[in-house]
Amino acid sequence: MLQRSARFDLATLPSLAVMVASSCLFLLGCSREEHPPSPGDAPGFSVVKNSMTGGVSKEVLKTMRKIAQVESAESSNRIEGISAPRKRIQGIVLENTNPTNRSEQEIAGYRDALEVIHESAMEMEFSPNVIKQLHSMMYRYLPQPGGTWKPVDNEIVERQPSGELSVRFRPVPAVATPQAMEDLAKGFKRALLAEERPGLVVGPLAILDFLCIHPFADGNGRISRLLTLQLLVRQESLEKGDLNSETF
């Protein structure tokens, strides 16, 4: 893994909490065991048994997942200054409502990437190609295409009360980004397989390295939160034996 340092932003906590909740709901949907209704169950409800909840109906699970998807799309984009009325976000995420402005286009792209992770996380490896594909998907409704590494160096800056800008962090230079991303993916897999490091430790370190590289000109924060969800889902599946570690 890369050896770098970065400043943790407390503003990401709500969205990270949503990512964790969303991954838990995803896993409930993938691993639940259905049992015949017991005499005390309401008509039409099959009880879903799992180690996390003890018992929850499919209808409740479906509702919880929808709420998590809306909250994820809203929170992750709001951190980046992208917002829309709550009803519009619900329509875009749950009903595929057509976006009408740039903010809604960005939310719609995030929705598509989020949906792919919910549907295919266990088949998606942690690799530069997958990361670029998620970024391209997130930008599919915008005029400028996504899915390419930054063409020029970028900086993390902060505006002072005086109005002056100060550099908080300088990521990996653009020319070194492709190799840095290859090294990140290889280091991640090596830490899991050869070194047998705990996935719940290696995953966050990989996300930290990703943010320190800052491989895209824009959208790095949102991609990092999507990758957090993907890695949480895959790690849980690996520990349960539903996934071969080689597919990482």
Order of alpha helices (4+ residues) and beta strands (2+ residues): alpha-beta-beta-beta-alpha-alpha-alpha-alpha-beta-beta-alpha-alpha-alpha
